[in-house]
Amino acid sequence: MRLLNRRATRIARLVAIGTTVPLAVYVAVALPVERTARLVGAVSVLLWYVLTFLIAKRVTLEWIK
């Protein structure tokens, strides 16, 4: 089980990074340079990474069992 958990974590991290990088680029280009907008964009990108990681890990664990 520990090996499966480690594999799922690695796959989920790759999925989360793969979806977060394009989002971060889009947010950096699309949002205005104002400090508040950049802060909200950064928080949303961080939240996107965390949620995507958790969802991808759960799906991967179910898939590889």
PDB file of N, H, CA, C and O in Angstrom:
ATOM      1  N   MET A   1       0.827  -1.202   0.000  1.00  0.00           N
ATOM      2  CA  MET A   1       0.000   0.000   0.000  1.00  0.00           C
ATOM      3  C   MET A   1       0.866   1.258   0.000  1.00  0.00           C
ATOM      4  O   MET A   1       0.520   2.260  -0.626  1.00  0.00           O
ATOM      5  N   ARG A   2       1.985   1.197   0.702  1.00  0.00           N
ATOM      6  H   ARG A   2       2.266   0.383   1.210  1.00  0.00           H
ATOM      7  CA  ARG A   2       2.861   2.359   0.768  1.00  0.00           C
ATOM      8  C   ARG A   2       3.439   2.699  -0.605  1.00  0.00           C
ATOM      9  O   ARG A   2       3.568   3.871  -0.959  1.00  0.00           O
ATOM     10  N   LEU A   3       3.785   1.665  -1.373  1.00  0.00           N
ATOM     11  H   LEU A   3       3.680   0.713  -1.085  1.00  0.00           H
ATOM     12  CA  LEU A   3       4.309   1.868  -2.721  1.00  0.00           C
ATOM     13  C   LEU A   3       3.246   2.473  -3.634  1.00  0.00           C
ATOM     14  O   LEU A   3       3.546   3.348  -4.446  1.00  0.00           O
ATOM     15  N   LEU A   4       2.008   2.007  -3.500  1.00  0.00           N
ATOM     16  H   LEU A   4       1.764   1.296  -2.840  1.00  0.00           H
ATOM     17  CA  LEU A   4       0.921   2.564  -4.303  1.00  0.00           C
ATOM     18  C   LEU A   4       0.681   4.029  -3.961  1.00  0.00           C
ATOM     19  O   LEU A   4       0.430   4.850  -4.844  1.00  0.00           O
ATOM     20  N   ASN A   5       0.760   4.346  -2.684  1.00  0.00           N
ATOM     21  H   ASN A   5       0.963   3.680  -1.967  1.00  0.00           H
ATOM     22  CA  ASN A   5       0.571   5.727  -2.250  1.00  0.00           C
ATOM     23  C   ASN A   5       1.672   6.631  -2.813  1.00  0.00           C
ATOM     24  O   ASN A   5       1.404   7.750  -3.251  1.00  0.00           O
ATOM     25  N   ARG A   6       2.895   6.138  -2.797  1.00  0.00           N
ATOM     26  H   ARG A   6       3.112   5.229  -2.441  1.00  0.00           H
ATOM     27  CA  ARG A   6       4.014   6.917  -3.334  1.00  0.00           C
ATOM     28  C   ARG A   6       3.856   7.135  -4.838  1.00  0.00           C
ATOM     29  O   ARG A   6       4.093   8.233  -5.341  1.00  0.00           O
ATOM     30  N   ARG A   7       3.451   6.077  -5.554  1.00  0.00           N
ATOM     31  H   ARG A   7       3.258   5.185  -5.145  1.00  0.00           H
ATOM     32  CA  ARG A   7       3.228   6.203  -6.994  1.00  0.00           C
ATOM     33  C   ARG A   7       2.110   7.186  -7.309  1.00  0.00           C
ATOM     34  O   ARG A   7       2.228   8.008  -8.218  1.00  0.00           O
ATOM     35  N   ALA A   8       1.030   7.095  -6.552  1.00  0.00           N
ATOM     36  H   ALA A   8       0.934   6.428  -5.813  1.00  0.00           H
ATOM     37  CA  ALA A   8      -0.101   7.997  -6.756  1.00  0.00           C
ATOM     38  C   ALA A   8       0.300   9.440  -6.479  1.00  0.00           C
ATOM     39  O   ALA A   8      -0.130  10.351  -7.186  1.00  0.00           O
ATOM     40  N   THR A   9       1.112   9.649  -5.467  1.00  0.00           N
ATOM     41  H   THR A   9       1.461   8.909  -4.892  1.00  0.00           H
ATOM     42  CA  THR A   9       1.577  10.997  -5.148  1.00  0.00           C
ATOM     43  C   THR A   9       2.421  11.562  -6.287  1.00  0.00           C
ATOM     44  O   THR A   9       2.270  12.723  -6.665  1.00  0.00           O
ATOM     45  N   ARG A  10       3.306  10.737  -6.825  1.00  0.00           N
ATOM     46  H   ARG A  10       3.430   9.793  -6.518  1.00  0.00           H
ATOM     47  CA  ARG A  10       4.170  11.199  -7.925  1.00  0.00           C
ATOM     48  C   ARG A  10       3.337  11.563  -9.160  1.00  0.00           C
ATOM     49  O   ARG A  10       3.560  12.602  -9.782  1.00  0.00           O
ATOM     50  N   ILE A  11       2.385  10.706  -9.505  1.00  0.00           N
ATOM     51  H   ILE A  11       2.204   9.862  -9.000  1.00  0.00           H
ATOM     52  CA  ILE A  11       1.531  10.971 -10.672  1.00  0.00           C
ATOM     53  C   ILE A  11       0.679  12.211 -10.432  1.00  0.00           C
ATOM     54  O   ILE A  11       0.532  13.049 -11.323  1.00  0.00           O
ATOM     55  N   ALA A  12       0.120  12.328  -9.240  1.00  0.00           N
ATOM     56  H   ALA A  12       0.239  11.648  -8.517  1.00  0.00           H
ATOM     57  CA  ALA A  12      -0.728  13.487  -8.925  1.00  0.00           C
ATOM     58  C   ALA A  12       0.071  14.778  -8.968  1.00  0.00           C
ATOM     59  O   ALA A  12      -0.439  15.805  -9.416  1.00  0.00           O
ATOM     60  N   ARG A  13       1.318  14.742  -8.507  1.00  0.00           N
ATOM     61  H   ARG A  13       1.732  13.908  -8.142  1.00  0.00           H
ATOM     62  CA  ARG A  13       2.154  15.937  -8.543  1.00  0.00           C
ATOM     63  C   ARG A  13       2.412  16.367  -9.983  1.00  0.00           C
ATOM     64  O   ARG A  13       2.363  17.555 -10.300  1.00  0.00           O
ATOM     65  N   LEU A  14       2.687  15.400 -10.851  1.00  0.00           N
ATOM     66  H   LEU A  14       2.727  14.434 -10.594  1.00  0.00           H
ATOM     67  CA  LEU A  14       2.917  15.730 -12.260  1.00  0.00           C
ATOM     68  C   LEU A  14       1.670  16.306 -12.914  1.00  0.00           C
ATOM     69  O   LEU A  14       1.750  17.275 -13.670  1.00  0.00           O
ATOM     70  N   VAL A  15       0.528  15.715 -12.625  1.00  0.00           N
ATOM     71  H   VAL A  15       0.463  14.929 -12.011  1.00  0.00           H
ATOM     72  CA  VAL A  15      -0.733  16.231 -13.178  1.00  0.00           C
ATOM     73  C   VAL A  15      -0.999  17.642 -12.667  1.00  0.00           C
ATOM     74  O   VAL A  15      -1.372  18.525 -13.439  1.00  0.00           O
ATOM     75  N   ALA A  16      -0.810  17.853 -11.378  1.00  0.00           N
ATOM     76  H   ALA A  16      -0.508  17.135 -10.750  1.00  0.00           H
ATOM     77  CA  ALA A  16      -1.076  19.165 -10.796  1.00  0.00           C
ATOM     78  C   ALA A  16      -0.138  20.223 -11.367  1.00  0.00           C
ATOM     79  O   ALA A  16      -0.573  21.332 -11.676  1.00  0.00           O
ATOM     80  N   ILE A  17       1.133  19.895 -11.508  1.00  0.00           N
ATOM     81  H   ILE A  17       1.486  18.994 -11.257  1.00  0.00           H
ATOM     82  CA  ILE A  17       2.078  20.851 -12.088  1.00  0.00           C
ATOM     83  C   ILE A  17       1.751  21.103 -13.551  1.00  0.00           C
ATOM     84  O   ILE A  17       1.820  22.237 -14.025  1.00  0.00           O
ATOM     85  N   GLY A  18       1.394  20.038 -14.263  1.00  0.00           N
ATOM     86  H   GLY A  18       1.338  19.117 -13.878  1.00  0.00           H
ATOM     87  CA  GLY A  18       1.066  20.173 -15.687  1.00  0.00           C
ATOM     88  C   GLY A  18      -0.142  21.037 -15.953  1.00  0.00           C
ATOM     89  O   GLY A  18      -0.220  21.668 -17.007  1.00  0.00           O
ATOM     90  N   THR A  19      -1.083  21.085 -15.038  1.00  0.00           N
ATOM     91  H   THR A  19      -1.019  20.572 -14.182  1.00  0.00           H
ATOM     92  CA  THR A  19      -2.251  21.944 -15.234  1.00  0.00           C
ATOM     93  C   THR A  19      -2.065  23.321 -14.608  1.00  0.00           C
ATOM     94  O   THR A  19      -2.696  24.284 -15.042  1.00  0.00           O
ATOM     95  N   THR A  20      -1.213  23.427 -13.599  1.00  0.00           N
ATOM     96  H   THR A  20      -0.701  22.644 -13.246  1.00  0.00           H
ATOM     97  CA  THR A  20      -1.021  24.701 -12.909  1.00  0.00           C
ATOM     98  C   THR A  20      -0.135  25.656 -13.692  1.00  0.00           C
ATOM     99  O   THR A  20      -0.374  26.863 -13.686  1.00  0.00           O
ATOM    100  N   VAL A  21       0.870  25.143 -14.356  1.00  0.00           N
ATOM    101  H   VAL A  21       1.065  24.162 -14.361  1.00  0.00           H
ATOM    102  CA  VAL A  21       1.790  26.019 -15.098  1.00  0.00           C
ATOM    103  C   VAL A  21       1.057  26.818 -16.181  1.00  0.00           C
ATOM    104  O   VAL A  21       1.230  28.035 -16.243  1.00  0.00           O
ATOM    105  N   PRO A  22       0.240  26.179 -17.042  1.00  0.00           N
ATOM    106  CA  PRO A  22      -0.495  26.997 -18.023  1.00  0.00           C
ATOM    107  C   PRO A  22      -1.451  27.997 -17.373  1.00  0.00           C
ATOM    108  O   PRO A  22      -1.622  29.109 -17.872  1.00  0.00           O
ATOM    109  N   LEU A  23      -2.071  27.605 -16.265  1.00  0.00           N
ATOM    110  H   LEU A  23      -1.932  26.702 -15.860  1.00  0.00           H
ATOM    111  CA  LEU A  23      -2.950  28.539 -15.556  1.00  0.00           C
ATOM    112  C   LEU A  23      -2.163  29.729 -15.027  1.00  0.00           C
ATOM    113  O   LEU A  23      -2.618  30.867 -15.136  1.00  0.00           O
ATOM    114  N   ALA A  24      -1.001  29.484 -14.464  1.00  0.00           N
ATOM    115  H   ALA A  24      -0.631  28.560 -14.376  1.00  0.00           H
ATOM    116  CA  ALA A  24      -0.175  30.568 -13.932  1.00  0.00           C
ATOM    117  C   ALA A  24       0.271  31.516 -15.038  1.00  0.00           C
ATOM    118  O   ALA A  24       0.290  32.732 -14.848  1.00  0.00           O
ATOM    119  N   VAL A  25       0.626  30.966 -16.185  1.00  0.00           N
ATOM    120  H   VAL A  25       0.611  29.978 -16.340  1.00  0.00           H
ATOM    121  CA  VAL A  25       1.016  31.811 -17.318  1.00  0.00           C
ATOM    122  C   VAL A  25      -0.166  32.663 -17.763  1.00  0.00           C
ATOM    123  O   VAL A  25      -0.015  33.861 -18.004  1.00  0.00           O
ATOM    124  N   TYR A  26      -1.333  32.054 -17.870  1.00  0.00           N
ATOM    125  H   TYR A  26      -1.455  31.081 -17.674  1.00  0.00           H
ATOM    126  CA  TYR A  26      -2.523  32.799 -18.266  1.00  0.00           C
ATOM    127  C   TYR A  26      -2.843  33.907 -17.268  1.00  0.00           C
ATOM    128  O   TYR A  26      -3.137  35.035 -17.663  1.00  0.00           O
ATOM    129  N   VAL A  27      -2.788  33.593 -15.995  1.00  0.00           N
ATOM    130  H   VAL A  27      -2.550  32.676 -15.674  1.00  0.00           H
ATOM    131  CA  VAL A  27      -3.088  34.596 -14.966  1.00  0.00           C
ATOM    132  C   VAL A  27      -2.073  35.732 -15.025  1.00  0.00           C
ATOM    133  O   VAL A  27      -2.439  36.898 -14.881  1.00  0.00           O
ATOM    134  N   ALA A  28      -0.808  35.403 -15.235  1.00  0.00           N
ATOM    135  H   ALA A  28      -0.510  34.455 -15.352  1.00  0.00           H
ATOM    136  CA  ALA A  28       0.226  36.439 -15.293  1.00  0.00           C
ATOM    137  C   ALA A  28       0.018  37.360 -16.494  1.00  0.00           C
ATOM    138  O   ALA A  28       0.284  38.559 -16.411  1.00  0.00           O
ATOM    139  N   VAL A  29      -0.451  36.810 -17.598  1.00  0.00           N
ATOM    140  H   VAL A  29      -0.667  35.836 -17.666  1.00  0.00           H
ATOM    141  CA  VAL A  29      -0.641  37.616 -18.806  1.00  0.00           C
ATOM    142  C   VAL A  29      -1.968  38.375 -18.770  1.00  0.00           C
ATOM    143  O   VAL A  29      -2.032  39.531 -19.187  1.00  0.00           O
ATOM    144  N   ALA A  30      -3.013  37.739 -18.279  1.00  0.00           N
ATOM    145  H   ALA A  30      -2.961  36.799 -17.940  1.00  0.00           H
ATOM    146  CA  ALA A  30      -4.358  38.307 -18.387  1.00  0.00           C
ATOM    147  C   ALA A  30      -4.689  39.329 -17.304  1.00  0.00           C
ATOM    148  O   ALA A  30      -5.442  40.269 -17.559  1.00  0.00           O
ATOM    149  N   LEU A  31      -4.141  39.164 -16.103  1.00  0.00           N
ATOM    150  H   LEU A  31      -3.529  38.400 -15.897  1.00  0.00           H
ATOM    151  CA  LEU A  31      -4.525  40.071 -15.026  1.00  0.00           C
ATOM    152  C   LEU A  31      -3.750  41.384 -15.104  1.00  0.00           C
ATOM    153  O   LEU A  31      -2.615  41.415 -15.579  1.00  0.00           O
ATOM    154  N   PRO A  32      -4.366  42.461 -14.639  1.00  0.00           N
ATOM    155  CA  PRO A  32      -3.660  43.737 -14.612  1.00  0.00           C
ATOM    156  C   PRO A  32      -2.510  43.711 -13.599  1.00  0.00           C
ATOM    157  O   PRO A  32      -2.412  42.800 -12.777  1.00  0.00           O
ATOM    158  N   VAL A  33      -1.663  44.704 -13.671  1.00  0.00           N
ATOM    159  H   VAL A  33      -1.742  45.444 -14.339  1.00  0.00           H
ATOM    160  CA  VAL A  33      -0.455  44.741 -12.853  1.00  0.00           C
ATOM    161  C   VAL A  33      -0.739  45.201 -11.424  1.00  0.00           C
ATOM    162  O   VAL A  33       0.178  45.247 -10.605  1.00  0.00           O
ATOM    163  N   GLU A  34      -1.960  45.536 -11.115  1.00  0.00           N
ATOM    164  H   GLU A  34      -2.706  45.499 -11.780  1.00  0.00           H
ATOM    165  CA  GLU A  34      -2.296  45.984  -9.763  1.00  0.00           C
ATOM    166  C   GLU A  34      -1.974  44.901  -8.733  1.00  0.00           C
ATOM    167  O   GLU A  34      -2.105  43.707  -9.000  1.00  0.00           O
ATOM    168  N   ARG A  35      -1.558  45.344  -7.571  1.00  0.00           N
ATOM    169  H   ARG A  35      -1.452  46.314  -7.354  1.00  0.00           H
ATOM    170  CA  ARG A  35      -1.119  44.410  -6.529  1.00  0.00           C
ATOM    171  C   ARG A  35      -2.239  43.466  -6.093  1.00  0.00           C
ATOM    172  O   ARG A  35      -2.003  42.270  -5.920  1.00  0.00           O
ATOM    173  N   THR A  36      -3.449  43.984  -5.915  1.00  0.00           N
ATOM    174  H   THR A  36      -3.641  44.955  -6.056  1.00  0.00           H
ATOM    175  CA  THR A  36      -4.566  43.157  -5.463  1.00  0.00           C
ATOM    176  C   THR A  36      -4.898  42.078  -6.489  1.00  0.00           C
ATOM    177  O   THR A  36      -5.152  40.928  -6.129  1.00  0.00           O
ATOM    178  N   ALA A  37      -4.896  42.446  -7.753  1.00  0.00           N
ATOM    179  H   ALA A  37      -4.690  43.380  -8.046  1.00  0.00           H
ATOM    180  CA  ALA A  37      -5.199  41.475  -8.802  1.00  0.00           C
ATOM    181  C   ALA A  37      -4.140  40.376  -8.840  1.00  0.00           C
ATOM    182  O   ALA A  37      -4.474  39.200  -8.988  1.00  0.00           O
ATOM    183  N   ARG A  38      -2.890  40.742  -8.710  1.00  0.00           N
ATOM    184  H   ARG A  38      -2.618  41.697  -8.590  1.00  0.00           H
ATOM    185  CA  ARG A  38      -1.804  39.753  -8.713  1.00  0.00           C
ATOM    186  C   ARG A  38      -1.899  38.831  -7.494  1.00  0.00           C
ATOM    187  O   ARG A  38      -1.654  37.629  -7.600  1.00  0.00           O
ATOM    188  N   LEU A  39      -2.251  39.389  -6.355  1.00  0.00           N
ATOM    189  H   LEU A  39      -2.450  40.365  -6.269  1.00  0.00           H
ATOM    190  CA  LEU A  39      -2.378  38.589  -5.142  1.00  0.00           C
ATOM    191  C   LEU A  39      -3.523  37.583  -5.272  1.00  0.00           C
ATOM    192  O   LEU A  39      -3.369  36.412  -4.925  1.00  0.00           O
ATOM    193  N   VAL A  40      -4.658  38.038  -5.766  1.00  0.00           N
ATOM    194  H   VAL A  40      -4.783  38.990  -6.047  1.00  0.00           H
ATOM    195  CA  VAL A  40      -5.799  37.136  -5.974  1.00  0.00           C
ATOM    196  C   VAL A  40      -5.436  36.063  -6.999  1.00  0.00           C
ATOM    197  O   VAL A  40      -5.793  34.897  -6.830  1.00  0.00           O
ATOM    198  N   GLY A  41      -4.736  36.447  -8.049  1.00  0.00           N
ATOM    199  H   GLY A  41      -4.446  37.394  -8.187  1.00  0.00           H
ATOM    200  CA  GLY A  41      -4.302  35.479  -9.055  1.00  0.00           C
ATOM    201  C   GLY A  41      -3.360  34.440  -8.480  1.00  0.00           C
ATOM    202  O   GLY A  41      -3.489  33.251  -8.773  1.00  0.00           O
ATOM    203  N   ALA A  42      -2.417  34.877  -7.665  1.00  0.00           N
ATOM    204  H   ALA A  42      -2.312  35.842  -7.427  1.00  0.00           H
ATOM    205  CA  ALA A  42      -1.461  33.949  -7.058  1.00  0.00           C
ATOM    206  C   ALA A  42      -2.152  32.980  -6.107  1.00  0.00           C
ATOM    207  O   ALA A  42      -1.837  31.790  -6.089  1.00  0.00           O
ATOM    208  N   VAL A  43      -3.083  33.485  -5.328  1.00  0.00           N
ATOM    209  H   VAL A  43      -3.339  34.452  -5.343  1.00  0.00           H
ATOM    210  CA  VAL A  43      -3.820  32.615  -4.401  1.00  0.00           C
ATOM    211  C   VAL A  43      -4.673  31.614  -5.168  1.00  0.00           C
ATOM    212  O   VAL A  43      -4.768  30.450  -4.779  1.00  0.00           O
ATOM    213  N   SER A  44      -5.293  32.062  -6.255  1.00  0.00           N
ATOM    214  H   SER A  44      -5.215  33.008  -6.571  1.00  0.00           H
ATOM    215  CA  SER A  44      -6.120  31.147  -7.036  1.00  0.00           C
ATOM    216  C   SER A  44      -5.272  30.059  -7.699  1.00  0.00           C
ATOM    217  O   SER A  44      -5.706  28.910  -7.793  1.00  0.00           O
ATOM    218  N   VAL A  45      -4.081  30.406  -8.154  1.00  0.00           N
ATOM    219  H   VAL A  45      -3.728  31.339  -8.079  1.00  0.00           H
ATOM    220  CA  VAL A  45      -3.194  29.407  -8.754  1.00  0.00           C
ATOM    221  C   VAL A  45      -2.744  28.406  -7.696  1.00  0.00           C
ATOM    222  O   VAL A  45      -2.700  27.205  -7.962  1.00  0.00           O
ATOM    223  N   LEU A  46      -2.414  28.879  -6.517  1.00  0.00           N
ATOM    224  H   LEU A  46      -2.450  29.855  -6.300  1.00  0.00           H
ATOM    225  CA  LEU A  46      -2.018  27.980  -5.428  1.00  0.00           C
ATOM    226  C   LEU A  46      -3.163  27.046  -5.038  1.00  0.00           C
ATOM    227  O   LEU A  46      -2.954  25.849  -4.842  1.00  0.00           O
ATOM    228  N   LEU A  47      -4.353  27.589  -4.929  1.00  0.00           N
ATOM    229  H   LEU A  47      -4.522  28.562  -5.088  1.00  0.00           H
ATOM    230  CA  LEU A  47      -5.522  26.781  -4.601  1.00  0.00           C
ATOM    231  C   LEU A  47      -5.797  25.755  -5.698  1.00  0.00           C
ATOM    232  O   LEU A  47      -6.147  24.611  -5.407  1.00  0.00           O
ATOM    233  N   TRP A  48      -5.642  26.160  -6.951  1.00  0.00           N
ATOM    234  H   TRP A  48      -5.358  27.089  -7.188  1.00  0.00           H
ATOM    235  CA  TRP A  48      -5.811  25.245  -8.082  1.00  0.00           C
ATOM    236  C   TRP A  48      -4.840  24.067  -7.961  1.00  0.00           C
ATOM    237  O   TRP A  48      -5.229  22.917  -8.166  1.00  0.00           O
ATOM    238  N   TYR A  49      -3.576  24.355  -7.625  1.00  0.00           N
ATOM    239  H   TYR A  49      -3.260  25.289  -7.458  1.00  0.00           H
ATOM    240  CA  TYR A  49      -2.578  23.290  -7.491  1.00  0.00           C
ATOM    241  C   TYR A  49      -2.977  22.303  -6.403  1.00  0.00           C
ATOM    242  O   TYR A  49      -2.937  21.090  -6.612  1.00  0.00           O
ATOM    243  N   VAL A  50      -3.357  22.818  -5.251  1.00  0.00           N
ATOM    244  H   VAL A  50      -3.389  23.803  -5.080  1.00  0.00           H
ATOM    245  CA  VAL A  50      -3.694  21.947  -4.122  1.00  0.00           C
ATOM    246  C   VAL A  50      -4.902  21.080  -4.447  1.00  0.00           C
ATOM    247  O   VAL A  50      -4.876  19.871  -4.216  1.00  0.00           O
ATOM    248  N   LEU A  51      -5.950  21.678  -4.976  1.00  0.00           N
ATOM    249  H   LEU A  51      -5.971  22.660  -5.164  1.00  0.00           H
ATOM    250  CA  LEU A  51      -7.153  20.910  -5.292  1.00  0.00           C
ATOM    251  C   LEU A  51      -6.894  19.888  -6.395  1.00  0.00           C
ATOM    252  O   LEU A  51      -7.356  18.750  -6.309  1.00  0.00           O
ATOM    253  N   THR A  52      -6.163  20.285  -7.420  1.00  0.00           N
ATOM    254  H   THR A  52      -5.787  21.209  -7.489  1.00  0.00           H
ATOM    255  CA  THR A  52      -5.846  19.356  -8.499  1.00  0.00           C
ATOM    256  C   THR A  52      -5.009  18.202  -7.990  1.00  0.00           C
ATOM    257  O   THR A  52      -5.233  17.056  -8.379  1.00  0.00           O
ATOM    258  N   PHE A  53      -4.046  18.485  -7.124  1.00  0.00           N
ATOM    259  H   PHE A  53      -3.863  19.416  -6.807  1.00  0.00           H
ATOM    260  CA  PHE A  53      -3.215  17.431  -6.549  1.00  0.00           C
ATOM    261  C   PHE A  53      -4.060  16.439  -5.759  1.00  0.00           C
ATOM    262  O   PHE A  53      -3.916  15.228  -5.927  1.00  0.00           O
ATOM    263  N   LEU A  54      -4.933  16.943  -4.903  1.00  0.00           N
ATOM    264  H   LEU A  54      -5.050  17.926  -4.766  1.00  0.00           H
ATOM    265  CA  LEU A  54      -5.749  16.050  -4.074  1.00  0.00           C
ATOM    266  C   LEU A  54      -6.692  15.195  -4.923  1.00  0.00           C
ATOM    267  O   LEU A  54      -6.839  13.998  -4.680  1.00  0.00           O
ATOM    268  N   ILE A  55      -7.321  15.810  -5.909  1.00  0.00           N
ATOM    269  H   ILE A  55      -7.201  16.783  -6.106  1.00  0.00           H
ATOM    270  CA  ILE A  55      -8.239  15.067  -6.774  1.00  0.00           C
ATOM    271  C   ILE A  55      -7.484  14.035  -7.601  1.00  0.00           C
ATOM    272  O   ILE A  55      -7.916  12.887  -7.705  1.00  0.00           O
ATOM    273  N   ALA A  56      -6.368  14.434  -8.185  1.00  0.00           N
ATOM    274  H   ALA A  56      -6.018  15.366  -8.101  1.00  0.00           H
ATOM    275  CA  ALA A  56      -5.598  13.506  -9.010  1.00  0.00           C
ATOM    276  C   ALA A  56      -5.045  12.354  -8.182  1.00  0.00           C
ATOM    277  O   ALA A  56      -4.983  11.224  -8.666  1.00  0.00           O
ATOM    278  N   LYS A  57      -4.649  12.616  -6.962  1.00  0.00           N
ATOM    279  H   LYS A  57      -4.699  13.534  -6.569  1.00  0.00           H
ATOM    280  CA  LYS A  57      -4.132  11.545  -6.111  1.00  0.00           C
ATOM    281  C   LYS A  57      -5.231  10.549  -5.786  1.00  0.00           C
ATOM    282  O   LYS A  57      -5.014   9.338  -5.831  1.00  0.00           O
ATOM    283  N   ARG A  58      -6.397  11.051  -5.463  1.00  0.00           N
ATOM    284  H   ARG A  58      -6.574  12.034  -5.427  1.00  0.00           H
ATOM    285  CA  ARG A  58      -7.522  10.163  -5.131  1.00  0.00           C
ATOM    286  C   ARG A  58      -7.920   9.316  -6.327  1.00  0.00           C
ATOM    287  O   ARG A  58      -8.145   8.113  -6.195  1.00  0.00           O
ATOM    288  N   VAL A  59      -8.009   9.941  -7.489  1.00  0.00           N
ATOM    289  H   VAL A  59      -7.826  10.918  -7.596  1.00  0.00           H
ATOM    290  CA  VAL A  59      -8.372   9.210  -8.712  1.00  0.00           C
ATOM    291  C   VAL A  59      -7.301   8.180  -9.050  1.00  0.00           C
ATOM    292  O   VAL A  59      -7.620   7.051  -9.424  1.00  0.00           O
ATOM    293  N   THR A  60      -6.041   8.560  -8.923  1.00  0.00           N
ATOM    294  H   THR A  60      -5.781   9.477  -8.619  1.00  0.00           H
ATOM    295  CA  THR A  60      -4.947   7.639  -9.235  1.00  0.00           C
ATOM    296  C   THR A  60      -4.940   6.453  -8.286  1.00  0.00           C
ATOM    297  O   THR A  60      -4.734   5.320  -8.720  1.00  0.00           O
ATOM    298  N   LEU A  61      -5.161   6.691  -7.007  1.00  0.00           N
ATOM    299  H   LEU A  61      -5.329   7.612  -6.654  1.00  0.00           H
ATOM    300  CA  LEU A  61      -5.217   5.584  -6.047  1.00  0.00           C
ATOM    301  C   LEU A  61      -6.331   4.602  -6.390  1.00  0.00           C
ATOM    302  O   LEU A  61      -6.141   3.388  -6.311  1.00  0.00           O
ATOM    303  N   GLU A  62      -7.486   5.125  -6.770  1.00  0.00           N
ATOM    304  H   GLU A  62      -7.641   6.111  -6.834  1.00  0.00           H
ATOM    305  CA  GLU A  62      -8.590   4.248  -7.152  1.00  0.00           C
ATOM    306  C   GLU A  62      -8.292   3.493  -8.432  1.00  0.00           C
ATOM    307  O   GLU A  62      -8.696   2.341  -8.591  1.00  0.00           O
ATOM    308  N   TRP A  63      -7.586   4.141  -9.342  1.00  0.00           N
ATOM    309  H   TRP A  63      -7.258   5.077  -9.212  1.00  0.00           H
ATOM    310  CA  TRP A  63      -7.309   3.548 -10.642  1.00  0.00           C
ATOM    311  C   TRP A  63      -6.254   2.442 -10.555  1.00  0.00           C
ATOM    312  O   TRP A  63      -6.368   1.434 -11.252  1.00  0.00           O
ATOM    313  N   ILE A  64      -5.238   2.609  -9.720  1.00  0.00           N
ATOM    314  H   ILE A  64      -5.145   3.428  -9.153  1.00  0.00           H
ATOM    315  CA  ILE A  64      -4.142   1.624  -9.687  1.00  0.00           C
ATOM    316  C   ILE A  64      -4.390   0.484  -8.700  1.00  0.00           C
ATOM    317  O   ILE A  64      -3.587  -0.447  -8.635  1.00  0.00           O
ATOM    318  N   LYS A  65      -5.461   0.531  -7.945  1.00  0.00           N
ATOM    319  H   LYS A  65      -6.113   1.287  -7.998  1.00  0.00           H
ATOM    320  CA  LYS A  65      -5.755  -0.563  -7.001  1.00  0.00           C
ATOM    321  C   LYS A  65      -6.139  -1.825  -7.738  1.00  0.00           C
ATOM    322  O   LYS A  65      -6.420  -2.845  -7.109  1.00  0.00           O
TER     323      LYS A  65
END
